[in-house]
Amino acid sequence: MKHYTSIHDIDDINSWIEDAKALKSDPLKHVELGRNKTLGLLFFNSSLRTRLSTQKAALNLGMNPIVMNVSGDAWGIEFGDGTVMNGNTAEHIKEAAAVVSQYCDIIAVRAFPTLTDKAKDESEEVLNAFKAYASVPLVNMESATGHPLQGLTDAITISEHAKKARPKVVLSWAPHIKALPHAVANSFTQAMQKMDVDFVITNPKGYNLSPEIVGDTPVIHNQEEAFKDADFVYVKNWSSYEDYGEVLNTDPNWMITKEKLGDAKFMHCLPVRRNVIVEDAVLDSDSSIVIQQANNRTYAAQLVLKNILESNN
């Protein structure tokens, strides 16, 4: 495997899940694999779980992680071709990616969308520029349209907690105070489409995800109907795709409550706004598996790095 930039880079999700569980049972088994190798973690946006879990994953493999907050610590990077750089950008991605490739054996990048320019966001300008001009493998730590490390994490977590062969999994929109990206919801949807689960999406009208992402997955606009007989409820806010980046609905009735959840397990990628997305009674109950889910971020990242290292040795 050369790069990990999308859930579609996973060939067999069930075998990946089992491999991740094996790493979790013995995290240091492959500590020599990354010896004398360097992982460069480039953050254009803030992070907690992604930053720490990917660093820990690298250390578990014997790698040396280097972390840089690009938006605050680096020169402003230009991504356009043929641009006259007489503005705020001082370095072009062609040189930046080539230079970082000399320092690092794998580059991981986190860069959020604009949520104002759909075409630009869907072009994955930052991620694809690094992919084009870096000479080493690339890992997506969340881009404009996807978060494949989180999607793999979620698949691992559902596999660990499932009590039936084909559980019902619901992805539910919930209200938020500001416009949020589609990346987590997109990658979760793509991951579930690769698994043997009964998967449905529920969101208010005007909040359907990209038709290309949703495909044949059922979309139900009645949340309570969608939750019927659910085993897992994955909750995430996202802004409108049709009216791109807009907040059209802040209906508090879409917040997740203990009564709505029933016997299902509650999942969220974190951070989560209490009593906006979900009430305290859910997060503080045994129904919530968000902490276990966050723990699996390390092993999802570790599996990705391991597969890349083995493919490029």
C-alpha positions in Angstrom: 0.0 0.0 0.0 1.6 3.3 -1.1 -0.8 5.8 0.5 -3.8 5.8 2.9 -6.0 8.7 1.9 -9.5 7.2 1.7 -11.5 4.3 3.1 -11.3 2.9 -0.5 -7.6 2.2 0.2 -8.8 -0.7 2.4 -9.1 -3.9 0.2 -10.7 -6.2 2.8 -12.1 -4.3 5.8 -12.8 -7.5 7.8 -9.2 -8.6 7.6 -8.0 -5.1 8.5 -10.3 -5.2 11.6 -8.8 -8.5 12.7 -5.2 -7.2 12.1 -6.0 -4.1 14.2 -7.3 -6.3 17.0 -4.1 -8.3 16.9 -2.1 -5.1 17.2 -4.2 -4.0 20.1 -3.5 -7.2 22.0 0.3 -6.8 21.5 1.0 -3.2 20.5 4.8 -3.5 20.6 5.2 -6.7 18.6 6.4 -4.8 15.6 8.5 -2.2 17.3 11.5 -2.9 15.1 9.5 -2.3 11.9 9.8 1.4 12.0 13.2 1.7 13.6 15.1 4.6 12.2 12.0 5.8 10.3 10.5 9.2 10.7 6.8 10.1 10.5 6.0 13.8 9.8 2.7 15.0 11.2 1.6 18.2 9.5 -1.4 19.9 11.0 -3.1 22.8 9.2 -5.9 22.5 11.8 -6.4 21.7 15.5 -6.4 18.1 16.8 -6.3 16.1 20.0 -7.1 12.4 19.4 -5.6 12.4 15.9 -2.4 14.0 17.0 -1.8 11.9 20.1 -3.0 8.6 18.8 -1.0 8.8 15.6 2.1 9.8 17.5 1.6 6.8 19.8 1.0 4.5 16.9 4.3 5.6 15.4 6.1 5.1 18.7 4.6 1.6 19.0 6.2 0.8 15.7 9.6 2.2 16.7 9.2 5.3 14.5 10.3 8.9 15.3 7.3 11.3 15.0 7.9 14.9 14.1 4.9 17.3 14.6 4.4 20.7 13.0 1.5 23.1 13.2 1.8 24.3 9.6 -0.8 27.1 9.8 1.0 28.7 12.7 4.7 27.7 12.5 5.4 27.4 8.7 5.6 29.8 5.9 2.3 30.3 4.1 2.0 27.7 1.5 0.8 28.3 -2.1 -1.1 25.5 -3.8 -2.0 27.0 -7.2 -0.1 26.5 -10.4 1.2 29.5 -12.2 0.4 31.8 -9.3 2.3 35.1 -8.9 3.3 34.8 -5.3 3.2 38.5 -4.3 0.7 38.0 -1.5 0.7 36.2 1.8 2.1 32.9 0.7 5.9 32.5 0.7 6.5 28.9 -0.2 5.0 26.7 -2.9 3.8 23.2 -2.2 6.1 21.9 -4.9 9.2 22.8 -2.8 7.5 22.3 0.6 6.4 18.7 -0.2 9.7 17.8 -1.8 11.7 19.1 1.2 9.5 17.4 3.9 9.9 14.2 1.9 13.7 14.4 2.5 13.2 14.6 6.2 10.4 12.0 6.6 9.7 8.5 5.5 5.9 8.9 5.7 4.0 12.2 5.7 0.6 12.6 7.5 -1.6 15.6 6.7 -4.6 17.2 8.4 -6.4 20.0 6.5 -10.0 20.9 6.9 -12.4 22.2 4.1 -13.3 25.8 3.5 -17.1 25.0 3.6 -17.6 27.9 1.2 -16.3 26.5 -2.1 -17.7 23.0 -2.8 -15.6 22.5 -5.9 -12.4 23.4 -4.2 -13.1 21.2 -1.2 -14.1 18.2 -3.3 -10.9 18.6 -5.3 -9.0 17.9 -2.1 -6.5 20.6 -3.0 -4.1 20.2 0.0 -4.2 16.4 0.2 -3.8 15.9 -3.5 -1.0 18.5 -3.7 1.1 16.6 -1.1 0.2 13.3 -2.9 1.5 14.8 -6.2 4.7 16.5 -5.0 5.8 14.3 -2.1 8.1 11.4 -2.9 7.1 9.4 0.2 3.8 7.7 1.3 1.0 10.0 2.5 -1.6 9.4 5.3 -4.9 11.4 5.5 -5.4 12.6 9.1 -8.7 14.3 8.0 -9.1 16.2 4.8 -11.8 18.3 3.2 -14.1 15.3 2.5 -12.8 12.4 4.4 -11.4 11.1 7.7 -10.4 7.5 6.9 -8.5 6.9 10.1 -11.7 7.7 12.1 -13.7 5.5 9.7 -11.4 2.5 10.2 -11.5 3.2 14.0 -15.3 3.1 13.9 -15.4 -0.2 12.0 -13.0 -1.8 14.6 -15.2 -0.5 17.5 -18.4 -1.8 16.0 -16.8 -5.2 15.4 -15.6 -5.4 19.0 -19.0 -4.5 20.5 -21.4 -6.2 18.1 -23.6 -8.9 19.7 -25.1 -10.2 16.5 -23.7 -11.2 13.2 -25.4 -8.3 11.3 -26.1 -5.4 13.6 -28.2 -2.4 12.7 -26.1 0.8 12.5 -27.6 4.3 12.3 -25.7 7.4 11.4 -27.7 10.3 12.8 -27.3 14.0 12.3 -27.6 16.2 15.4 -27.7 19.9 16.0 -24.6 22.1 16.5 -24.0 25.8 17.0 -21.8 26.2 13.9 -21.2 24.7 10.4 -19.1 21.5 10.5 -17.5 19.4 7.7 -18.8 16.3 6.1 -15.5 14.3 6.5 -16.3 12.1 9.4 -19.8 11.3 8.2 -18.5 10.5 4.7 -15.8 8.1 5.9 -18.1 6.4 8.4 -20.7 5.9 5.6 -18.0 4.4 3.3 -16.7 2.1 6.1 -20.2 0.8 6.9 -20.8 0.2 3.2 -17.9 -2.2 3.3 -19.2 -4.1 6.3 -22.0 -6.6 6.7 -24.3 -4.3 8.7 -27.8 -3.0 8.3 -26.9 0.6 7.7 -29.2 3.6 7.5 -28.7 7.4 7.7 -31.1 9.8 9.4 -31.0 13.6 9.0 -33.4 16.5 8.5 -34.4 17.4 5.0 -31.7 19.7 3.4 -28.9 17.8 5.2 -28.4 14.8 2.9 -24.7 14.0 2.4 -23.2 13.9 -1.1 -25.2 11.5 -3.3 -21.9 10.0 -4.5 -21.1 9.1 -0.8 -24.6 7.9 0.1 -25.1 5.7 -2.9 -27.9 3.1 -2.2 -27.8 3.6 1.6 -31.3 4.4 2.9 -31.8 7.9 4.2 -34.7 8.4 6.6 -35.8 11.8 7.7 -37.6 10.6 10.8 -35.0 10.0 13.5 -37.2 7.9 15.8 -38.2 5.6 12.9 -34.5 5.2 11.9 -33.6 4.3 15.5 -36.0 1.4 15.7 -34.1 -1.8 16.6 -30.8 0.0 16.3 -27.7 -1.7 17.8 -25.3 1.3 17.3 -26.2 4.9 16.8 -23.3 7.0 15.5 -24.0 10.7 15.9 -22.4 13.6 14.1 -23.3 17.1 13.0 -22.6 18.2 9.4 -23.5 21.3 7.5 -25.7 21.3 4.5 -24.3 19.7 1.3 -27.0 21.0 -1.0 -26.7 24.6 0.3 -23.0 24.0 0.8 -21.7 24.8 4.3 -24.9 26.4 5.5 -26.6 25.8 8.8 -30.3 25.4 7.9 -31.5 23.6 11.0 -30.7 23.8 14.7 -33.7 21.8 15.9 -32.9 20.7 19.4 -35.3 17.8 19.0 -32.6 16.0 17.0 -30.4 15.9 20.1 -29.7 12.3 21.3 -31.5 11.3 24.5 -31.5 8.2 26.6 -35.1 7.6 25.7 -34.4 7.8 21.9 -31.3 5.6 22.2 -33.0 2.7 23.8 -30.7 -0.3 24.0 -28.3 0.9 21.3 -24.7 1.8 21.9 -23.8 5.5 21.4 -20.8 6.4 19.3 -19.2 9.8 18.5 -15.8 10.7 17.1 -15.3 13.5 19.8 -15.1 16.2 20.8 -18.8 16.4 21.5 -20.9 19.2 22.9 -22.8 18.0 25.8 -26.6 18.7 25.9 -26.4 20.0 22.3 -25.4 16.9 20.4 -26.2 14.5 23.2 -27.5 14.7 26.7 -25.4 13.9 29.8 -27.6 10.9 30.6 -26.3 9.1 27.4 -22.6 10.1 27.7 -22.4 9.2 31.4 -24.1 5.8 30.9 -22.9 2.4 29.9 -24.5 2.9 26.5 -21.7 5.2 25.5 -18.6 3.7 24.0 -17.0 6.9 22.9 -13.9 6.4 25.2 -13.4 2.9 23.8 -13.8 4.3 20.4 -11.2 6.9 21.0 -8.8 4.3 22.3 -9.0 2.5 19.0 -7.7 5.5 17.2 -4.2 4.3 18.1 -4.6 0.9 16.6 -6.3 2.1 13.4 -3.4 4.5 12.8 -0.8 1.8 13.8 -2.3 -0.7 11.3 -2.1 1.9 8.5 1.5 2.8 9.3 2.4 -0.9 9.6 0.9 -1.7 6.2 2.7 1.2 4.5 6.0 0.4 6.2 5.7 -3.3 5.1 4.8 -2.3 1.6 7.7 0.0 1.2 10.5 -2.0 2.9 
